[in-house]
Amino acid sequence: MYIFVYGTLKRGLHNHDLLENAEFVCEATTKEKYPMVNTEEHFPYLIDDKGIGHHIQGEVYRIDETILAILDILEGYPEHYDRQQIQVVSLGIELTAIVYFLKDEIDYTNLKLLESF
């Protein structure tokens, strides 16, 4: 299975070591636009409000159930984040990947919407 990461799990950031046994596939962007905000400086939140915001830039990894279970703990799934499958695009090729969306309601109307973190 594939996972699309957009925050601290990306290469060079502080949670990337959790993907050390995953296979890097490609850099990609979301096919749809989504709002992404950074309200706590080091933790971006992707909000499931399709059509608003930007095509989010991130990375795609091939993972197994063991890595997914580890990521679920990090992301506080299913209490804090929801996990869904979305379409991402890289070099014109579409992939279906898992992504974590913030589950909590957040008023982002006055926040800067990010394209990348």
VENZISUL-V86316 format. One record per backbone hydrogen bond with DSSP energy under -0.5 kcal/mol. CO is the residue of the C=O (numbers start at 1). NH is the residue of the N-H. E is the energy in kcal/mol with one decimal. If there is no record, write none. Layout:
# VENZISUL-V86316
[[CO	NH	E] [CO	NH	E]]
This chain:
# VENZISUL-V86316
[[1	63	-2.7] [2	98	-2.7] [3	5	-0.6] [3	61	-2.3] [5	59	-2.4] [7	10	-2.1] [8	15	-2.1] [10	13	-2.0] [13	16	-1.7] [15	18	-1.8] [16	19	-2.6] [17	20	-1.6] [19	22	-2.0] [22	24	-0.6] [23	62	-2.8] [26	60	-3.1] [28	58	-2.8] [29	89	-3.3] [32	56	-0.5] [33	51	-2.8] [33	52	-0.6] [34	54	-1.9] [35	47	-2.8] [36	114	-3.3] [37	45	-3.4] [40	42	-2.5] [43	40	-0.5] [45	37	-2.3] [46	102	-3.2] [47	35	-0.6] [47	49	-2.3] [49	52	-1.5] [54	34	-2.6] [54	56	-0.8] [56	30	-1.7] [58	28	-2.3] [59	5	-3.0] [60	25	-3.0] [60	26	-1.2] [61	3	-2.4] [61	63	-0.6] [62	23	-1.9] [64	68	-2.3] [65	69	-2.1] [66	70	-1.6] [67	71	-2.6] [68	72	-2.4] [69	73	-1.4] [70	74	-2.1] [71	75	-2.8] [72	76	-0.6] [72	77	-2.6] [73	76	-0.9] [76	80	-3.6] [76	81	-0.8] [80	103	-2.8] [80	104	-0.8] [81	78	-0.6] [82	101	-2.9] [84	99	-2.6] [86	97	-2.7] [87	31	-2.6] [87	32	-0.5] [88	95	-2.6] [89	29	-2.1] [90	93	-2.3] [93	90	-2.4] [95	88	-2.7] [95	97	-0.6] [97	86	-2.8] [98	4	-3.1] [99	84	-2.4] [99	101	-0.6] [101	82	-3.2] [106	108	-1.0] [108	111	-1.8] [112	114	-0.5] [115	57	-2.8]]
